[in-house]
Amino acid sequence: MSAQENEVTEWRKWDEPMFSGQFFIASDPTILREADLYRMYYTCLDFFDEPRAMICEATSADGYVWQNIEAEGRIEGLVIRGRDGEWDEDLEGSYILRTDDQYLLYYSGYTHDNGYPAQGYPAALALATSPDGNHFERYSPDPILSPTSGWYDNDAVYSPVVFEYDGQYIMIYAGHCYTDCNSGWGGVSLLAATSPDGGYTWTKRDEPVLLANPDIEWMNEGAAEPAIVANADGSFTLFFTGLHGEERVLGIAQSDSPFGPWDVHPEPILTPTPDSYDEAGVLAPFVLVENDVARMWYLAPDAEGYLRIGYAEADWPQTE
């Protein structure tokens, strides 16, 4: 393992990718710990025919060594795929939530061709449910959260994080705006929504959670792909992808509320390692705190276009 050190804490990054998937394409990890079982849902691709993004699942006894679950068909670990001719032909960026009797799998969907301003847009959020965590059915044929014209998410709703707070479920997500940004800001911002019924229907909050910061170079073009840790003292730690040109790094911020305001540390906590499996960027973190260790799984693209899951960890709570 190699170490990256800053004023906040030292993150120890694995020298090799943790998980590569069936076709060396595995991205956007979200992980659920259940006793002695870890479930990881991730974006996978079908390369047997025309490449399509979909959601797969792998499991692990320790969070280090992963194996795709058994699934019907040729795609290893497949739990849900897109619908031809519908708004959700491609799926990506999932988040898994366990309630008393259901697994709730949130993910974004978009059409495969003719996206505007590019493929992957517009994108809306969908929900699938499962009694066992392996076999999912769509909650609705329609999105549960869609872009709002002229707002911070005019073009896409991506990368949800869902958890209980103050007696209700809340969602922090990445809103993308490129084509009609009457809000006054284009790019990628972190936004919020609340649910009165346990995570099925959602209402957006009026105020953004975190915007690009022109005074912090590595996030001066946006903040994306959030991960939230609720701390023992009642505060919250936010991990997120910082955007600057084509560069992608991971940042950290602190707040007394998941809605902010957030105190962003001025330096990134994880950056790409040259000539390695994550040399093209570090993105889309997911963090669990276990036994005073923060465990981070993240998207690690290399220079050849392969997408794999990287891993880093740090002592927790963090030092000041």
N, C-alpha and C positions, 0 to 999 in steps of 0.2 A: 504494500500500500504506500502511496505517496501522500504528502501532507500539504495543504494550503492553509496558511496562517494569516490572520488579521486581528484587529483589536477586539473583535467580538469573541471568537473562538477559533479553534483549529479543526478543520474538516479533513478527515483521512479518506482519500479517494482510492478506490480499487484500481489496480493497474490494468485490468482486463474487464471487458463488459460482463455484467452479471447474467444477462439473458439476451438471446438473439432471436428467438422465435423460429418459425419454420423456414422463412426465406431471408433471414438476416434483416427482417423488418419487424420491429417491436417498439412501440412508442407510447407515450402518455400513460404511464402506469398509475393505477389506483389500487390500494391494498387494504384488505380487511383481515384483521387478526381474530381468529376464533379458537380460543384455548391453544391446542398444539397444532393448529392448521392456519396457514396463511393463504389467502386467495388474492391473486393479482389479475385484474382485468386490464387489458391493454389494446391498443389499436394494432390490428394485423392487416395483412393484404392477401388477396387471392390472386396468385400469379398463374393459375392454371389456364384461365381464359383472359379476358380483359381485366387488368388490375383494378380491384375494388377494395376500398377500405372498409373494415368491419371490426367487430369487437370479439376478442378471444379471451380465454381464461387459462391461467396456469396456477398450480398449487405448490406449496412448499411446507416442510416441517420446521424450517428455521429462518426463512426469509432470505436465504442465500442461494440455495440450490432449488431450481424450479423445473417443473414438468407440466406440459400442457395436459389439460383434462381430456378424457376420452370424449370424442364427438363423432356424430355421423358425418359421412362425406370425407372429402380429401383435405379439408382445412383443419389442421390440428388445433384443438382447444376452442373451436368456434362456438359462441353462445348466441349471437344475433348478427344478422347481415341485413343489408339494404334491400329495398323493394324496387324492382325494375319499373321505370315509368312514373315513380312517385317522387315526392320532394326529398325523400330520404334514401336515395340510391346508394350513397356512401355514408359510412358512420365512423366517427372518431371522437377522441377526447372524453372518455367515460369517467363516471364517479360511482362508487358502490356504497350503499347505505343499508345497514341491517336494522329492521324494526322488530317488533315482537314476533310477528308471524310472516314477514315478507323480506325479501331482498329487493331493494329498489336500485335499478341501474339507469343512471342518467347518461345521455350521450348526445352529441350533435349530429345532425344529418343535413345533407345537401345533394343536389343533382350531380350526376356524373359528368355531364357535358354542358357546355354553353353557360358556365358560371360567369357572373359579373360582380366585381371587376376582374375576377380570375376564378379558376376552379376552386371550389370550396366555399363559394359565396353565391347567393346568401345562404346562411346556415342558421338553423333553429334547433331548439333543444327538445329532445324526446325522452320518454320514460318507458322502461320495461320492468316487469315484476316477475318474481320467481319464488316458489316455496322452498327450494333447495339450493339456490345459488348457482345452479348449472343450466337449468332449462327455463328460458325466459320467454314471456309473451308481452307484446306491446300493450301498454296501458290504454293507449288511444292511437288511432291512425293519424291524428293531427299533432302538431307540436304542443308542448306544454308551456313553452316560452319562446316567443318570436321576436325578431328585430323590431324596433320602434323607429318609424320614419323620422329622420332628422336628429336622432338622439345619438348617444355615445355608442349604441349597438345597432346603428342603422343597417349595417351589412352582415352582422353575424353575432350569434350567441355561442360562445365556446367555453370549455374548461371549467365546469361547475365544481364547487365544493359545497357540500350540504351537511349541516349539523344543527343540533338543538342549542338554542340560546334564548334566555329570558322567556321561557315558556312556549316557544314556537320554533319551527324549523326555519332556518335562514339559508340563503344561498349567496355565495360570492362567486362571480363569474367574470370572464373576459369578454368585454364588448368591443367589437371591431367597427370602425366607421371610416370609410374612404370616399364615399361618393356623394353624400348629402348630409353634411355635418353642421346642422344649424345650432348644435350645442356649443359651437365655437372651438371644438377640438376634434381633429381627425387622428386616427391611429388606433391604438389599443389601450383600453382603460379597464380597471377593475370596478365592477358594479355590484349591486346587491338586490335581492328580492326576498320576500317573506311568504310563508305558507301557513294558512290557518287550519289545514286539514291533514297534517302529517306528511307533507312533501309531495302532494299530488297536483294542487293548483297553486299558482304563484302570482304575486303582485310586486312589480318593480318599485324600488325606493327611488325617490326623486334625485337624491344626491349621489354622485360617484364616490367610490370607496378610495381609489388611488388613481391619480393621473400621472402622465409623464412629467418629469421634473427637468426643466431646462438647465438647472444648476448642477445636476448629477449626470455626467456625460453618458454613463453606461445605461441609463434609463431615460435619456432625453427624448426618445421617440415612443415611449410607452412602457406599460407594465402588463404582463400577461401571465396566464397559467398559475393561479394562486394555489397555495397550500397553507392550511391554518393549524396551529397547535394551541390548544387551550392550556395555559400554565396553571400551576397549583395555587398561585397567589391571586388568581382571577383575571390576570392580564392575558393578552394574546400575542403570539408570534406569527408573523406572515412571511412566508417564503414565496418568491415569485420570479418570473423571467423578466430581465431587463432588456429593452430593445434599443440598439444604437446602430443605425445602418443595417448591415448584414450580421452584426455581432450579437450573440446571445449569451448572457451570463445569468447567474442566480444571485438574487439579493435577499435581504432580510429586513424586517421592520417590526416595531413594537407598538402596542396600543392597549388602552384599557377597554376598548370596545372593538368587536370585529368590523364595525362600520367605520372605524377611524375616529379622529385623524391618526395617521400612522407616522411614527418617527423612523425614517428610513436610514439605515446605516450607510455612510457615504461610500463605502467600498463594497464590491461584490464579495460574497462568501465562497463562490465556486466559479472557476473560469475554465475554458478549454485547455487541454494539455497538448502542446504541439506534437505532431507525428504520432498521435494516439487515436483510440477509438472515439474520442469526443472532441477531436481537433476542430470540427466545424461548428461547435456550440454546445452549451449545456442548457437544457430547457425542461419545462414541465415537471417540477419536483413533486414528490409525495413524501411526507415525513411522518413517522411514528416515533414516539418517545417510549423506550423500554429500558428499565433498569439503569436509569441515569445516562442513557445514550440516545441521542437523536439519530435515527436511521433514515437516510434519504435515498430514495430510488428516483432516477431522473432519465429523461430522453437524451441519448448521446449519439448525434450524427457524426459520421466521419467524412473525409474529403471525397470518397467514392460514392456517397449517397446512401450508404447503409445506415439504418436506424436501429439502435439497440438500447437496452436498459443498462445504465450505469449505476454505480452505488458509491455512497460516501457516508461517513458517520462522524459524530462529534460528541464530546462529553456534554452532559446536560444536567442541570441548568447551565446556560452559557455564562462565561466569565465576563466581567465588565472591564 
